[in-house]
Amino acid sequence: MTIDPKRFRAAMGQFASGVTVVTGRGVDGRPVGATISAFSSLSLDPPLVLFCLDRGATCLPAFTQGPAFIVNVLASDQADISNTFAGPAEDRFATVAHGSGANGCPRLNGCLATVECAREAVHDGGDHVIILGRVTALDVHDDRDPLVYFRGAYALLG
Ligand SMILES: Cc1cc2nc3c(=O)[nH]c(=O)nc-3n(C[C@H](O)[C@H](O)[C@H](O)COP(=O)(O)O)c2cc1C
């Protein structure tokens, strides 16, 4: 059965998700990051998470070969950061306040949660790859609402 890509996207868009920026370091040590909604918790024991990355992403080698990454869970007032890390900006970090996590990857300020990971595995996922991370450190701020992505647009809770 052939699945029409438009309908596939429309069906997947009915699944509301949060928005993250996954950050890491390139082989040259430069910070890299991309907006990712295909993020999921995977396992509690051991603590594993996963995200799915387009094989065409320029940051692909940083995440398939680099030792670590950070999943920065965006808050409702961070849509501009989501757009920055999904857009063509040359230096995405120039306009976004950030520091460094314990694993050496960029850690964005003002996020709902910071999930530091060591790369555990990389699996095939068609035109994407599935990157598994073992959680090495966590930070949680539950005083704000999440940025939500639904039907191809940002949404707010409630
Ligand atoms: C809300 C939102 C969610 C996204 N989710 C994903 C995703 O889960 N996986 C992915 O590969 N790209 C996703 N993208 C697209 C990437 O952020 C974008 O293609 C980015 O530029 C890829 O990084 P690159 O510049 O290194 O190629 C998303 C974009 C937006 C705006």
The ligand as an SDF file (V2000), in Angstrom:
LIG
                    3D

 31 33  0  0  0  0  0  0  0  0999 V2000
    8.9680   22.3370   15.7080 C   0  0  0  0  0  0  0  0  0  0  0  0
   10.0270   21.6320   14.8800 C   0  0  0  0  0  0  0  0  0  0  0  0
   10.2910   20.2870   15.1340 C   0  0  0  0  0  0  0  0  0  0  0  0
   11.2830   19.6120   14.4000 C   0  0  0  0  0  0  0  0  0  0  0  0
   11.5390   18.2990   14.6930 N   0  0  0  0  0  0  0  0  0  0  0  0
   12.5090   17.6450   14.0150 C   0  0  0  0  0  0  0  0  0  0  0  0
   12.8230   16.2920   14.3410 C   0  0  0  0  0  0  0  0  0  0  0  0
   12.2330   15.6890   15.2360 O   0  0  0  0  0  0  0  0  0  0  0  0
   13.8250   15.6800   13.6450 N   0  0  0  0  0  0  0  0  0  0  0  0
   14.5180   16.3300   12.6480 C   0  0  0  0  0  0  0  0  0  0  0  0
   15.4140   15.7190   12.0550 O   0  0  0  0  0  0  0  0  0  0  0  0
   14.2320   17.6150   12.3030 N   0  0  0  0  0  0  0  0  0  0  0  0
   13.2660   18.2750   12.9890 C   0  0  0  0  0  0  0  0  0  0  0  0
   12.9850   19.5910   12.6750 N   0  0  0  0  0  0  0  0  0  0  0  0
   13.7520   20.2390   11.6080 C   0  0  0  0  0  0  0  0  0  0  0  0
   15.1530   20.6240   12.0710 C   0  0  0  0  0  0  0  0  0  0  0  0
   15.1170   21.4150   13.2490 O   0  0  0  0  0  0  0  0  0  0  0  0
   15.9120   21.4390   10.9910 C   0  0  0  0  0  0  0  0  0  0  0  0
   15.8610   20.7370    9.7870 O   0  0  0  0  0  0  0  0  0  0  0  0
   17.3330   21.7260   11.3870 C   0  0  0  0  0  0  0  0  0  0  0  0
   17.7740   22.7620   10.5590 O   0  0  0  0  0  0  0  0  0  0  0  0
   18.2580   20.5260   11.2240 C   0  0  0  0  0  0  0  0  0  0  0  0
   19.5690   20.8510   11.5920 O   0  0  0  0  0  0  0  0  0  0  0  0
   20.7590   21.1500   10.5510 P   0  0  0  0  0  0  0  0  0  0  0  0
   20.7600   22.6360   10.3500 O   0  0  0  0  0  0  0  0  0  0  0  0
   21.9550   20.6570   11.2690 O   0  0  0  0  0  0  0  0  0  0  0  0
   20.4960   20.4590    9.2440 O   0  0  0  0  0  0  0  0  0  0  0  0
   12.0060   20.2890   13.3930 C   0  0  0  0  0  0  0  0  0  0  0  0
   11.7300   21.6500   13.1430 C   0  0  0  0  0  0  0  0  0  0  0  0
   10.7530   22.3160   13.8780 C   0  0  0  0  0  0  0  0  0  0  0  0
   10.4830   23.7730   13.6080 C   0  0  0  0  0  0  0  0  0  0  0  0
  1  2  1  0
  2  3  1  0
  2 30  2  0
  3  4  2  0
  4  5  1  0
  4 28  1  0
  5  6  2  0
  6  7  1  0
  6 13  1  0
  7  8  2  0
  7  9  1  0
  9 10  1  0
 10 11  2  0
 10 12  1  0
 12 13  2  0
 13 14  1  0
 14 15  1  0
 14 28  1  0
 15 16  1  0
 16 17  1  0
 16 18  1  0
 18 19  1  0
 18 20  1  0
 20 21  1  0
 20 22  1  0
 22 23  1  0
 23 24  1  0
 24 25  2  0
 24 26  1  0
 24 27  1  0
 28 29  2  0
 29 30  1  0
 30 31  1  0
M  END
$$$$
